Every structure is written in structure tokens, then in C-alpha cells.
């Protein structure tokens, strides 16, 4: 089990064991709370998966350091690495065996065993509904002193659960302390365990168990009893008292050689989180109805602590996912051109906005060795991570093919082979690719299923180029894209774009379309930047309060 060891300060030598993500910070939601003003509320995240451990800074104010070097992106930790957060130094060790309480390694065995045919079930059962129950009494005393004592025990239990939840938000850690308190509260219990309930799968997951002696053992549990408690949401007491009965859950309990069992569902906000059970196998120490009332009274705080722990874990998982997506976005941006090309007499303007953290649109501007400029705008089918991965791969291949191949059609053929070989079933890419000769203004284009560009002339004439659309990359081989040639004159402005622009929908579900792009460009007589701004103003005015449903890419360029 991995561990973080404090190497300085008042907690020097203290060990923090973990098996999943650990949030380091000053705030109360941190798994490992560091009371240091130099530490941010959510400072750093340590993640552990498949025998590998990583640490990442969560945009903290003073930074996170590994072996003296400040880190931002996730860094893999090796044995002995030192993490510094504020004034605290932590040493990472991947495989230190945690000393464990034997009472925590007892196994919970779920059974559906029933009595053999012809046997008699000797039992008595008491059911207490969780809704509308009467106030809990004491464990065996109806005097005022006994009631006060019982209430004090209940209060002490709630405080103990609260302290356990404050010290750790790990379910197993909290529940092991809960069971210790339960055994103190019910001296006649030999064993206590908690199983978690997964409603989506309708199954129980053994969690923690304790025995009074502390010896490791196998604790039998009746799935029939547990399911009845969960489905009917009532507390149940079953005792062997020498009276014949036919209660199904009691039969299952008796078949496991248990003499007395008390079982309560753990319910918070109308959701069942699990079941708490205590039992014994000696007839002389049976549970009373008052004992069941006590368990009913403490079930609420236990369920609430479970609810808080799960909420915290979901928040951490979401935070880590968001951090990973932001990292993916930064990585993806590295695949895009860092700066606009510098071509005398030419202007360029670009808008690139993924609909999600990462996107499947791509564009590129690649200077070629002979002085020409390769241009491309593409759209990978689908959004999000899958589209971004294909976009990254295709961008690398495009730059290689642009230098290797002399014609636009040949470049598309090479990219088509990549998509065929690498894409998942059903994935395709639309892409328009061109080669511009800046001195002459000649532009050679080839289109693989992409939208036609819009060209505006200085005299206000504006419309789509009559270029064949062709098949998208990944649909067929050979692709067979046809070359299209056009010469751009001074004052001409050309716009390439993805369908995130044309398929932008307003509140009435009307699409922006190509005609509105043409109209926006016709009205703008300025340079490349003003033309792009005119297109964006038009589409944002068309959308109103709505946002783009898809990735948006617009590349405008023209000859001055």
C-alpha cells in the first residue's frame, strides 16, 4: 500500500496510507489537511492507479515541488521522491505494509442458505419501521437514569462518528471506527459488520467487519435478511427463543447457526447506503428490542457520514477529470500553429473554439521548403477526447505529407490511408487542403467531404467556390479527390470553416448556414481581421443567448 511520510514539522514521522486519489490542501475537504497559510485550500492531487503514482499541482498559489522542482502537469512519482507543499515535506513510498487491526480483516460471507427439508425454525422476529418509529428506549432500563445514560451513549456515538468523518473521508476508515463504537455500545454483540448497497446493480458489497475478540474470522451473513431490510426499509431483530416460526429472513439466519441478529438499513436523504448488522451465537446473550431501537437511532449519522464520503469522492473525481481535460486542452493547443504565417502582402485571421474542453476540429498553416504555404481546415466526426486524439494524429501526419507531397490531392490520399488504418469503426474526417503560392496568388485546393470555402472580391461579389466536395477521409480508398485551382487577386478574401459555423442553431433551431456567411462577408469591405469579425458578429447575433453546439473553426486569409 502506498504511503506519504512526513519528513519535517510537528507531524514528522507520521504516515498517511492511501489507495486512491489524495487531495492535499488547507481546506476541510482535503484528504490530507495541511494547516499552513502557504498551502491553498485545494493545493495538489496525488493519484494512484495500476501500481503507478502521480502528483499534479491544482493551480495553487505557491506551487507544488517534487525533488525541488516546481511541477504543473502530472509527474510520476518514484520511491523516495520528496513532495513539498508549503512548508511540509512528504516522502513517497510505494510499498510499505500498513499494520492492520486483525478485527478489520474478518471476511463477510454472504449466503442464501435455507434450512434443510423437514427441519424446524425456532425463532422470534421483531420489525421496527424506519419511518414513524417510536422514540428509542434504553438497553434494558426504563428508569430516568437509564434513559439519560442511553441518551448520553447515543450522543457520544454521534460525536465519535463526527470525529471519524472529520479525520478521514475514506469509507472504510470511518466505518471501522463506527463498528468499534457499536461494539462498545452493545456489549452482548460478538460481531458487527457493514455491507454497502449498490442500488443500480441491486447487490451488496462487503465493506468492514469487527469482532469483539479482534480475531480474524469469517462472518456469515444472510443475503435474504439484508435484502428484506433494504427493500422494506425497516430494522429487524431475529432471535432464537425456542418458538416455531416461518419468517423467511429468520429461517436464513437460523440456517447460519446464529442465535440473535439485529439489522438496520443505513438511510440518508431517502437513499439506502448499506446495512449495519450485529449478531451473536450464544442463546444467553440475545438482543432485546431496545437494542434494535438503539441501532435505529445511530443508523442516521452513519448513513450521513457515508453520503458525505461519497459526495467528497465524486467531487475529487470530477476535479481530477477537469484537471486532466484542461491538461489535454493545453496539449492539443500545442498541435495547432503557434503563430500566424508572415507572408508579405498577405493577411491571416483565425478563430478556433472547441465546444468541449478538447475538440475534433483542426486547422494548420505549414510553410513549405519551396516558399509556398500549405493550409488546411478539418473536422473529425464526434467531439471530445476521441475526436481530439484523431485530430492530434492527423495534424502530425498532415505536416509530414505536406512536405513530402507536391500536390493537394496526393496529400489527401496519404491522410486517407492514415484514417483508414487508425480510426475506430464509423469515424471519418472531412478536410479541405490547399497550397498557396504567395508571390502569384495561385491556390490549389482539394476537398475531402468538407464545406466549400467562401470567396469575396473587392467589388463586393461573394459566393462559394465551385469546388467538388468529394468523399470524406476514411470512407473509401483511393479517395480520388479532384484538384481545384483559383488565383487570389489583391483585395480578395477567402474563408475556410468547419460545420460548427454553418450548423450553429438559434432558439428556433434554425441553422446559420452558408448564405449568412456570404452575406456577412459581402457587407465587409475591410481586411482579413474585419472579415473574420463580421462573420463572428453575424453568427453570435443569430444565436442570441444560445452557445455553439459543435467545435468552431474559421480561417480567413487574403491578399492585400
C-alpha positions in Angstrom: 0.0 0.0 0.0 1.5 3.4 -0.9 2.2 5.9 1.8 3.2 9.5 2.3 5.6 10.1 5.2 6.0 13.5 6.9 9.7 14.4 6.9 9.5 17.7 8.9 7.4 19.7 11.3 5.3 18.6 14.2 4.0 15.6 12.3 7.5 14.3 11.4 7.4 10.5 11.0 3.6 10.3 10.6 2.5 8.1 7.8 -0.6 8.6 5.6 -1.6 5.4 3.7 -3.9 5.7 0.7 -5.3 3.5 -2.1 -6.9 6.1 -4.4 -6.7 9.8 -5.1 -5.5 12.1 -2.3 -6.2 15.8 -2.2 -3.6 17.8 -0.4 -4.7 21.2 0.9 -5.6 23.6 3.7 -9.4 23.2 3.3 -11.6 20.9 5.3 -12.4 18.8 2.2 -8.7 17.8 1.8 -7.9 14.1 2.4 -4.6 15.2 3.9 -5.2 18.5 5.6 -2.1 20.8 6.0 -2.7 23.7 8.3 -0.3 26.1 6.6 -1.2 29.5 5.3 1.2 28.9 2.4 -1.0 26.0 1.3 -4.0 26.5 -0.9 -7.4 25.1 0.0 -7.0 22.6 -2.9 -3.3 22.6 -3.5 -2.2 19.3 -5.1 -3.6 15.9 -6.1 -1.8 12.6 -5.7 -3.4 9.8 -7.8 -2.7 6.1 -7.6 -3.7 3.6 -10.3 -2.3 0.4 -11.7 0.7 0.5 -9.4 1.7 4.0 -10.6 1.5 7.2 -8.6 1.3 10.8 -10.0 1.2 14.2 -8.4 -0.2 17.3 -10.0 -0.5 20.9 -8.9 -4.1 22.3 -8.8 -3.1 25.8 -9.8 -2.0 26.6 -6.2 -0.7 30.0 -5.2 2.8 28.9 -4.1 3.2 25.8 -6.2 4.0 22.1 -5.7 7.6 20.8 -5.8 8.9 17.3 -6.5 12.6 16.9 -5.5 13.0 20.7 -5.5 11.5 21.3 -9.0 8.1 23.0 -9.4 5.5 20.9 -11.3 2.3 21.8 -13.1 1.4 18.8 -15.3 1.1 15.4 -13.6 4.5 13.9 -12.7 5.1 10.3 -12.0 6.5 9.6 -8.5 9.3 7.1 -7.8 10.2 5.6 -4.5 11.9 8.1 -2.2 10.7 11.2 -4.1 10.0 14.2 -2.0 6.9 16.3 -2.4 7.0 19.8 -0.9 3.7 21.7 -0.3 4.1 24.9 1.5 6.5 24.2 4.4 5.6 20.5 4.5 7.9 17.8 3.0 6.4 14.4 2.3 8.3 11.3 1.1 6.6 8.9 -1.2 7.0 5.2 -0.6 5.0 2.8 -2.9 5.1 -0.5 -0.9 5.1 -0.1 2.9 3.0 -2.7 4.6 0.4 -1.0 6.8 0.0 -2.5 10.3 -3.6 -3.6 10.4 -6.0 -4.4 13.2 -6.9 -8.0 12.9 -10.5 -7.1 13.6 -10.6 -5.3 10.3 -9.6 -8.3 8.1 -12.5 -10.5 9.0 -14.3 -11.7 5.9 -18.1 -11.2 5.4 -19.6 -14.2 3.6 -23.0 -13.6 2.0 -25.2 -16.7 1.9 -28.7 -17.6 0.7 -28.7 -20.8 2.7 -32.0 -22.1 3.9 -32.8 -24.9 6.4 -32.8 -28.4 5.2 -36.2 -30.0 4.3 -38.1 -31.2 7.4 -36.2 -29.0 9.9 -37.9 -26.6 12.2 -37.1 -23.0 12.5 -37.2 -21.8 16.1 -37.2 -18.0 16.1 -38.9 -14.9 17.1 -38.7 -11.7 14.9 -39.4 -8.0 15.7 -39.7 -5.4 12.9 -39.3 -1.7 13.5 -40.3 0.6 10.5 -37.7 3.3 9.9 -40.5 5.8 9.2 -42.8 6.7 12.0 -40.9 4.7 14.7 -41.4 5.5 18.3 -38.6 7.1 20.3 -35.8 4.8 21.2 -35.7 3.4 24.8 -32.7 2.2 26.7 -30.9 -1.2 26.6 -32.8 -2.9 29.3 -33.8 0.0 31.6 -36.9 2.2 31.7 -35.7 4.4 34.6 -35.0 8.1 34.1 -31.3 7.4 35.0 -31.2 4.6 32.4 -32.7 6.8 29.8 -30.3 9.6 30.4 -27.4 7.2 30.3 -28.7 5.8 27.0 -29.0 9.3 25.5 -25.5 10.1 26.6 -24.2 7.0 24.9 -26.1 8.0 21.8 -24.6 11.5 21.9 -21.1 10.1 22.4 -21.6 7.8 19.4 -22.7 10.6 17.2 -19.6 12.7 18.3 -17.3 9.7 17.6 -18.8 9.3 14.1 -18.4 13.0 13.5 -14.7 12.9 14.6 -14.0 9.9 12.4 -15.6 11.6 9.4 -13.6 14.8 10.1 -10.3 12.9 10.3 -10.8 11.0 7.1 -13.3 10.8 4.2 -12.4 7.2 3.3 -15.4 5.0 3.8 -13.5 2.0 5.3 -11.6 4.2 7.8 -14.8 5.9 9.0 -16.8 2.6 9.2 -14.1 0.7 11.1 -14.3 3.4 13.9 -18.1 3.2 13.7 -18.0 -0.6 14.3 -15.7 -0.2 17.3 -18.2 2.3 18.8 -21.1 -0.1 18.1 -19.4 -3.0 19.9 -18.8 -0.7 22.9 -22.5 0.4 22.8 -23.8 -3.2 22.6 -21.8 -5.4 25.0 -23.8 -8.6 24.0 -22.7 -8.4 20.4 -20.0 -10.8 19.3 -19.6 -9.3 15.8 -20.5 -6.3 13.8 -20.3 -5.6 10.1 -21.4 -3.1 7.4 -22.2 -4.0 3.9 -22.7 -1.3 1.2 -25.7 -1.5 -1.1 -25.5 -0.7 -4.8 -29.0 0.1 -6.0 -28.0 0.2 -9.6 -26.8 -3.4 -9.5 -29.1 -4.5 -6.7 -26.2 -6.1 -4.9 -24.3 -5.9 -1.6 -20.6 -5.2 -1.3 -18.9 -6.3 1.9 -17.1 -3.4 3.5 -15.8 -3.7 7.1 -16.2 -6.1 9.9 -15.1 -6.3 13.6 -15.1 -9.0 16.2 -15.1 -8.4 19.9 -12.0 -10.5 20.4 -10.2 -8.9 17.5 -9.5 -12.3 15.9 -9.8 -12.7 12.2 -12.7 -14.9 11.2 -15.3 -15.5 8.5 -18.6 -13.8 9.4 -21.7 -15.4 7.8 -24.4 -13.1 6.6 -27.8 -13.8 5.3 -28.4 -12.1 1.9 -32.1 -12.8 2.4 -32.2 -10.8 5.6 -30.1 -8.0 4.2 -32.3 -7.7 1.1 -35.5 -7.7 3.2 -34.1 -4.9 5.4 -33.2 -2.8 2.4 -36.3 -3.4 0.3 -38.8 -2.8 3.2 -36.6 -0.2 4.9 -37.2 -1.5 8.3 -34.9 -2.6 11.2 -35.2 -6.2 12.1 -34.4 -8.3 15.1 -34.3 -12.1 14.9 -33.7 -14.3 18.0 -33.7 -18.0 18.6 -36.0 -18.3 21.7 -37.5 -21.8 21.2 -40.7 -20.7 19.4 -41.5 -22.1 16.0 -42.0 -19.5 13.2 -41.9 -19.2 9.4 -40.3 -15.8 8.9 -38.1 -16.2 5.8 -35.3 -14.0 6.9 -35.2 -15.7 10.4 -35.0 -19.1 8.7 -32.0 -17.9 6.7 -30.4 -16.6 9.9 -31.0 -19.8 11.8 -29.5 -21.8 9.0 -26.3 -19.9 9.6 -26.2 -21.1 13.3 -26.7 -17.5 14.6 -28.8 -17.1 17.8 -29.5 -13.4 17.7 -29.2 -10.9 14.9 -30.1 -7.1 14.8 -30.0 -5.5 11.4 -30.8 -1.9 10.3 -30.7 -0.1 6.9 -28.4 3.0 6.6 -30.7 5.6 5.0 -29.9 9.2 4.3 -32.0 11.6 2.0 -34.2 8.6 1.1 -31.3 6.6 -0.3 -30.1 3.3 1.2 -26.3 3.3 1.5 -25.9 0.0 3.2 -26.8 -2.2 6.2 -25.4 -2.5 9.7 -25.7 -5.9 11.4 -24.7 -7.1 14.8 -25.0 -10.7 15.9 -24.0 -13.4 18.4 -24.2 -17.2 18.6 -24.9 -17.6 22.3 -28.5 -18.0 23.4 -27.8 -16.5 26.8 -26.9 -13.1 25.3 -29.8 -12.4 23.0 -30.6 -8.9 21.8 -33.6 -7.1 23.1 -36.0 -4.8 21.2 -34.4 -1.9 23.0 -31.1 -2.8 21.4 -32.7 -2.6 18.0 -34.0 0.8 18.9 -30.5 1.9 19.7 -29.2 0.8 16.3 -32.1 2.6 14.6 -31.1 5.7 16.5 -27.5 5.6 15.3 -28.2 4.5 11.7 -28.8 8.0 10.6 -25.4 9.5 11.5 -23.7 6.5 9.9 -25.6 6.9 6.7 -24.9 10.6 6.6 -21.2 10.1 7.0 -21.3 7.6 4.1 -23.2 10.1 2.0 -20.6 12.8 2.7 -17.7 10.5 1.9 -19.3 9.5 -1.4 -20.0 13.1 -2.3 -16.5 14.1 -1.5 -15.1 11.3 -3.7 -17.3 12.3 -6.6 -16.1 15.9 -6.2 -12.5 14.8 -6.2 -13.0 12.6 -9.2 -14.7 15.4 -11.1 -11.9 17.8 -10.1 -9.3 15.4 -11.3 -11.2 14.8 -14.6 -11.5 18.6 -15.1 -7.8 19.0 -14.4 -7.0 16.2 -16.9 -9.2 17.8 -19.5 -7.5 21.1 -19.1 -4.2 19.4 -19.5 -5.5 17.7 -22.6 -6.6 21.1 -23.9 -3.1 22.6 -23.4 -1.5 19.6 -25.1 -4.0 19.8 -28.0 -3.2 23.5 -28.5 0.5 22.6 -29.0 -0.6 20.7 -32.2 -2.0 23.9 -33.6 0.1 26.7 -35.2 1.8 28.8 -32.6 1.7 31.9 -34.7 0.2 33.2 -37.9 2.4 33.0 -41.0 4.4 36.0 -42.1 3.9 36.4 -45.8 4.5 39.8 -47.4 1.3 41.2 -48.9 -1.0 38.6 -47.2 -3.2 38.8 -44.1 -4.4 35.9 -41.9 -7.0 35.7 -39.1 -8.2 32.6 -37.2 -11.0 31.7 -34.7 -10.7 28.3 -33.0 -13.2 27.4 -30.2 -13.8 23.8 -29.1 -17.3 23.1 -27.9 -15.8 21.0 -25.0 -12.5 21.1 -23.2 -10.9 19.5 -26.2 -12.2 19.3 -29.8 -12.1 17.4 -33.0 -11.7 20.4 -35.4 -8.2 21.0 -36.8 -6.5 23.7 -38.8 -3.0 24.2 -39.9 -0.7 26.6 -41.8 2.5 24.9 -42.8 5.4 26.8 -44.5 6.9 24.6 -47.2 10.6 24.5 -48.2 9.9 26.0 -51.7 8.3 29.1 -50.2 4.7 28.0 -50.7 2.2 27.7 -47.8 0.0 24.7 -47.0 -3.4 25.4 -45.5 -5.9 23.0 -44.0 -9.2 23.0 -42.1 -10.8 19.7 -41.0 -13.4 18.2 -38.7 -13.2 14.8 -37.1 -16.5 13.1 -36.6 -17.6 13.4 -32.9 -16.5 15.8 -30.2 -14.4 15.4 -27.1 -11.4 13.1 -26.4 -11.8 10.7 -29.2 -12.0 13.5 -31.8 -9.1 15.3 -30.1 -6.9 12.2 -30.3 -7.6 11.7 -34.0 -7.1 15.4 -34.6 -3.6 15.3 -33.0 -2.6 12.2 -35.0 -3.9 13.7 -38.3 -2.2 17.1 -37.7 1.2 15.3 -37.4 0.6 13.3 -40.5 -0.6 16.3 -42.4 2.7 18.2 -41.7 4.7 15.3 -42.9 2.7 14.7 -46.0 2.7 18.5 -46.9 6.5 18.5 -47.1 6.6 15.1 -48.8 3.9 15.5 -51.5 3.8 18.2 -54.1 0.1 18.3 -54.9 -3.0 18.8 -52.7 -4.7 15.6 -54.0 -1.7 13.5 -53.1 -1.6 14.8 -49.6 -5.3 13.9 -49.1 -4.6 10.4 -50.4 -1.9 9.9 -47.7 -4.2 11.2 -45.0 -6.9 8.9 -46.2 -4.7 5.9 -45.6 -4.0 7.1 -42.0 -7.7 7.5 -41.2 -8.5 4.1 -42.6 -5.7 2.5 -40.6 -6.2 4.3 -37.3 -9.8 5.3 -36.9 -12.4 3.4 -34.9 -15.3 1.9 -36.9 -17.6 4.7 -38.1 -15.1 7.6 -37.5 -14.3 9.8 -40.5 -12.7 13.2 -41.2 -13.8 16.0 -43.5 -10.9 18.1 -44.6 -10.1 20.8 -47.2 -6.4 21.2 -48.1 -4.7 23.9 -50.1 -1.3 25.0 -51.3 -0.8 28.8 -51.7 1.9 30.4 -53.8 2.1 33.9 -52.2 4.0 35.7 -55.0 1.5 34.7 -57.7 -1.6 34.2 -55.5 -2.3 30.8 -57.1 -4.1 28.5 -54.7 -4.5 24.7 -55.4 -7.3 23.1 -53.4 -8.5 19.5 -52.8 -11.6 18.7 -50.8 -12.5 15.6 -48.8 -16.1 16.0 -47.9 -15.7 19.4 -46.3 -17.7 22.6 -46.7 -16.9 24.8 -49.7 -14.9 28.0 -48.9 -16.4 31.4 -49.5 -14.6 34.0 -51.6 -15.2 37.8 -51.5 -13.9 40.1 -54.2 -13.1 43.8 -53.7 -16.1 44.8 -55.8 -18.5 43.1 -53.3 -19.1 39.9 -55.4 -19.1 37.0 -52.9 -20.0 33.3 -53.0 -18.9 29.7 -52.5 -16.1 28.3 -54.7 -17.4 25.7 -57.2 -15.1 23.0 -55.8 -16.2 19.4 -55.8 -17.0 18.2 -52.2 -15.8 14.6 -52.7 -15.7 11.8 -50.1 -14.5 12.3 -46.5 -11.3 10.7 -45.3 -12.0 7.2 -44.2 -14.9 6.4 -46.5 -13.2 4.8 -49.4 -9.8 4.2 -51.0 -8.4 5.5 -53.2 -10.0 8.8 -52.3 -10.0 10.3 -55.7 -10.1 14.0 -54.7 -10.0 16.4 -57.6 -7.8 19.4 -57.7 -9.3 22.9 -58.0 -7.3 26.0 -58.9 -8.0 29.6 -58.2 -5.9 32.8 -58.3 -6.4 35.3 -55.5 -6.1 39.0 -56.6 -5.4 42.0 -54.4 -8.4 42.6 -52.1 -9.7 39.1 -52.3 -10.7 37.4 -49.0 -11.2 33.7 -48.6 -12.8 32.0 -45.6 -12.5 28.3 -44.7 -14.6 27.0 -41.8 -16.0 23.9 -40.1 -19.6 23.0 -39.8 -19.7 24.4 -36.2 -20.3 27.7 -38.0 -22.9 26.6 -40.6 -24.8 24.3 -38.2 -24.9 26.9 -35.3 -28.6 26.8 -34.3 -30.7 29.6 -32.7 -33.6 29.2 -30.2 -35.9 28.3 -33.1 -33.5 25.5 -34.2 -32.7 27.4 -37.4 -29.2 26.8 -38.8 -26.9 29.7 -39.6 -26.0 28.2 -43.0 -23.6 29.2 -45.7 -25.8 32.0 -47.1 -25.4 34.1 -43.9 -21.6 33.7 -44.2 -21.8 35.0 -47.7 -23.9 38.0 -46.6 -21.7 38.8 -43.7 -18.6 38.8 -45.9 -20.3 40.8 -48.7 -21.1 43.7 -46.3 -17.5 43.9 -45.0 -15.0 45.6 -47.3 -12.1 45.7 -44.9 -9.1 43.5 -44.4 -8.8 39.9 -43.2 -9.4 40.7 -39.5 -12.5 42.7 -40.1 -13.9 40.0 -42.4 -13.5 37.4 -39.6 -15.0 39.8 -37.1 -18.0 40.3 -39.4 -18.6 36.6 -39.6 -18.4 36.1 -35.8 -20.7 39.1 -35.1 -23.3 37.7 -37.5 -23.3 34.2 -36.0 -23.3 35.4 -32.4 -26.2 37.8 -33.2 -28.0 34.9 -34.9 -27.5 32.6 -31.8 -28.8 35.1 -29.3 -28.4 33.5 -25.8 -27.5 30.1 -27.1 -24.0 28.7 -27.4 -22.3 26.7 -30.1 -23.2 23.0 -30.2 -20.1 22.0 -32.1 -16.4 22.9 -32.4 -15.9 26.2 -34.3 -13.0 26.9 -36.7 -12.8 29.8 -39.1 -9.6 30.6 -41.1 -9.7 33.8 -43.1 -6.8 34.9 -45.4 -6.5 37.3 -48.3 -4.2 39.3 -50.5 -3.7 43.0 -49.6 
